[in-house]
Amino acid sequence: MRSAVGEEWGKFLFLFGTLIMAAERLASIPEADIDPNGVFKYVLIRVHSTDEGDDSSVDIVRGYAWAEYHADIYDRVAAELEKGGGLDCECLGGGRIKHDSQAKKIHVYGYSMGFGRANHSVATEKLKARYPDYEVTWADEGY
């Protein structure tokens, strides 16, 4: 016969293990991934854990020249992240990035017609962490 304490301890260990796995999953996602040069669209995505009892999330920046629309980036990134299970994505907005790797400058600006304007200050902080030796700036002006 199982004791109530034993059952509660088992539930705790299961939940704790689930939270550790979710944290590891989120920590393994690069917070910024953009093309090395050019002017291109970007999206700010919030990636949530879908595990029971876990409300953790991470915001990520993705920007690529191949995308005709902001939704192209979001759809591809969300599908890739969600296919393994345990994660759900939400687009927080978009804009544009001008990346000059030779000058070590990144400028974030503009908005997405479909998703609205991303919080460029959040995107800029993610990019500064990824490119610590760059000058990274942002503005709400422009498309």
C-alpha positions as CSV (number, residue, x, y, z in Angstrom):
1,M,0.0,0.0,0.0
2,R,1.4,3.4,-1.0
3,S,1.5,6.2,1.5
4,A,0.2,9.7,0.9
5,V,3.6,11.1,1.5
6,G,5.1,8.7,-1.0
7,E,2.6,9.6,-3.7
8,E,3.1,13.4,-3.1
9,W,6.9,12.8,-3.2
10,G,6.5,11.0,-6.5
11,K,4.4,13.8,-8.0
12,F,6.9,16.3,-6.8
13,L,9.8,14.4,-8.4
14,F,7.9,14.0,-11.7
15,L,7.0,17.8,-11.8
16,F,10.6,18.8,-10.8
17,G,12.0,16.6,-13.6
18,T,9.5,18.0,-16.1
19,L,10.5,21.6,-15.1
20,I,14.2,20.8,-15.5
21,M,13.6,19.3,-19.0
22,A,11.6,22.3,-20.0
23,A,14.2,24.7,-18.7
24,E,16.9,22.8,-20.6
25,R,14.8,22.9,-23.8
26,L,14.3,26.6,-23.6
27,A,18.0,27.3,-22.7
28,S,19.1,25.4,-25.8
29,I,17.3,27.8,-28.1
30,P,19.6,30.6,-29.4
31,E,18.0,33.9,-28.4
32,A,19.2,35.6,-31.6
33,D,19.7,34.3,-35.1
34,I,20.0,36.7,-38.0
35,D,21.6,36.8,-41.4
36,P,25.2,38.0,-41.5
37,N,24.6,41.1,-43.7
38,G,21.9,43.1,-45.4
39,V,18.5,44.6,-44.7
40,F,15.8,42.1,-43.9
41,K,12.7,41.4,-42.0
42,Y,12.7,40.1,-38.4
43,V,10.3,38.8,-35.8
44,L,10.3,38.6,-32.1
45,I,8.9,35.3,-30.9
46,R,8.0,34.2,-27.4
47,V,8.6,30.5,-26.9
48,H,6.5,28.9,-24.1
49,S,6.9,25.6,-22.4
50,T,3.6,23.6,-22.7
51,D,4.5,21.3,-19.8
52,E,2.0,21.2,-17.0
53,G,2.9,23.5,-14.1
54,D,5.5,25.3,-16.1
55,D,4.9,28.8,-17.3
56,S,8.5,29.5,-18.4
57,S,9.2,31.2,-21.7
58,V,12.0,32.9,-23.7
59,D,11.9,35.6,-26.2
60,I,13.9,35.1,-29.4
61,V,14.9,37.2,-32.4
62,R,14.9,35.7,-35.9
63,G,15.7,37.7,-39.1
64,Y,16.4,36.5,-42.6
65,A,16.7,38.0,-46.1
66,W,15.0,35.0,-47.7
67,A,11.7,36.0,-46.1
68,E,9.2,37.9,-48.3
69,Y,6.9,38.3,-45.3
70,H,7.4,38.4,-41.6
71,A,5.0,35.4,-41.4
72,D,7.4,33.3,-43.5
73,I,10.0,33.6,-40.7
74,Y,7.5,33.0,-37.9
75,D,5.9,30.0,-39.6
76,R,9.2,28.2,-40.3
77,V,10.7,28.9,-36.9
78,A,7.6,28.0,-35.0
79,A,7.1,24.8,-36.9
80,E,10.7,23.8,-36.2
81,L,10.5,24.5,-32.5
82,E,7.1,23.0,-32.0
83,K,7.7,19.8,-33.9
84,G,9.5,18.1,-30.9
85,G,6.6,18.8,-28.5
86,G,6.7,20.7,-25.2
87,L,7.0,24.1,-26.8
88,D,4.5,26.7,-28.2
89,C,5.4,29.9,-30.1
90,E,3.7,33.3,-30.1
91,C,4.7,36.1,-32.5
92,L,5.2,39.4,-30.5
93,G,5.7,41.6,-33.6
94,G,8.2,42.3,-36.3
95,G,10.3,44.9,-38.0
96,R,13.5,45.2,-40.0
97,I,17.2,44.8,-39.3
98,K,20.1,46.5,-41.1
99,H,23.1,44.3,-40.4
100,D,26.6,45.5,-41.5
101,S,29.1,42.9,-40.2
102,Q,32.1,44.7,-41.6
103,A,31.3,47.9,-39.7
104,K,30.0,45.8,-36.7
105,K,26.6,47.6,-36.7
106,I,23.1,46.4,-36.3
107,H,20.1,48.8,-36.5
108,V,16.6,47.5,-35.6
109,Y,13.5,49.5,-36.9
110,G,10.1,49.5,-38.5
111,Y,7.2,47.2,-38.1
112,S,5.3,44.2,-39.5
113,M,2.0,44.8,-41.4
114,G,0.7,41.4,-40.1
115,F,2.1,41.2,-36.6
116,G,2.6,44.8,-35.6
117,R,5.7,46.5,-34.2
118,A,7.9,44.3,-32.1
119,N,9.4,45.7,-28.9
120,H,12.7,46.8,-30.5
121,S,14.4,47.4,-27.2
122,V,13.9,43.7,-26.3
123,A,15.2,42.6,-29.7
124,T,18.1,45.0,-29.3
125,E,19.1,43.5,-26.0
126,K,19.0,40.0,-27.4
127,L,21.2,41.1,-30.3
128,K,23.7,42.9,-28.0
129,A,24.1,39.7,-26.1
130,R,24.7,37.7,-29.3
131,Y,27.0,40.4,-30.8
132,P,28.7,42.0,-27.8
133,D,31.4,43.8,-29.9
134,Y,28.8,45.5,-32.1
135,E,27.0,48.8,-32.0
136,V,23.3,47.8,-31.8
137,T,20.7,50.6,-32.1
138,W,17.0,50.8,-32.6
139,A,14.3,53.3,-33.6
140,D,10.5,53.1,-34.0
141,E,10.6,55.0,-37.3
142,G,10.4,53.6,-40.7
143,Y,8.9,50.5,-42.3
